[in-house]
Amino acid sequence: MLLTATIIWGSSFFVLKNAIDSFPTFYVLGIRFALAVGLLGLIFFNRVITLNKTTVKKGVVLGVFLAAAYSLQTIGLKYSTPAKNAFLTATYCIVVPFLSWIIFRKKANSYNIVAAAMCLVGIGLVSLTNDLRLGFGEILTIISGVFFACQLIAISRFGQHEDMIQLLMVELLFAMLIFFGISFISESQRYVIKLSFRDILPILYLSVFATALTQVLQMKGQRYTTANEASLILCLEAVFGTLFSIIFYKEVMTLRLYIGFAIIFVALVISETKLEFLTKGIEKLKIKRQNNKRR
């Protein structure tokens, strides 16, 4: 579920880049989340009408984190490139273990720390260009990664005791209200009547697939893994973001890209398996040698 979400999110970077180049940032985000809320509301109507105060409160907290993360990420994308934006957003895979340590006193194990560092190096090789500079867009994107990390940890915390779909509905609804509120205050409303069918198609993709579907997949998927492991899987959206850029913008594959993919793959193997397959294999070899000596 988490891997599927990352693939879809990876494909959304260049789609969103084209959308915000034509329309105001918060206007696009508001419509994106409104359509996602409407779709999920129709599908899960029976759960929506049974909401309780506790779920609403927790959903609002998630909504604040999500709105802050998407706002900063999308504004950062406006002043940066999809590849840089994808990479710098993925800094949350480094932040999550340390936030968990600070908030819950849950010390990150050495495998998570090493894997997170390797994952970051790999994404850097895949996503960064030689002339990377931390401009306004890059700084905002890095800060957005911190809020994505907060949201990831909060989902792991709240999701153990609440209905995940109800939590998601409140989260998306509150984020939508924030986006429309900021848009109403700071952006021109003349775009409302300018949306054509061609304009709405990429926003529909962002709403249905890159928001509604992916958020459900993340909510459900995180119930079966830890925040640290989830963050490493989700940070692959940077890799897929670059991959889709290669496909659609005809970027040439280089040795550097291949090395980056290999490092990320190894990082995920370390995180998910803790190299148990190696230790078990070594133990089996020792036992086999001991048995042969006895014979």
Secondary structure, DSSP 8 states (H G I E B T S, - for coil): -HHHHHHHHHHHHHHHHHHHHHS-HHHHHHHHHHHHHHHHHHHTHHHHTT--HHHHHHHHHHHHHHHHHHHHHHHHHHTS-HHHHHHHHTTHHHHHHHHHHHHH-----HHHHHHHHHHHHHHHHHH--TT----HHHHHHHHHHHHHHHHHHHHHHHTTTS-HHHHHHHHHHHHHHHHHHHHHHHS-SGGGGT--HHHHHHHHHHHIIIIIIHHHHHHHHGGGS-HHHHHHHHTTHHHHHHHHHHHHH-----HHHHHHHHHHHHHHHHHHHTTHHHHHHHHHHHHHHHHHHH-
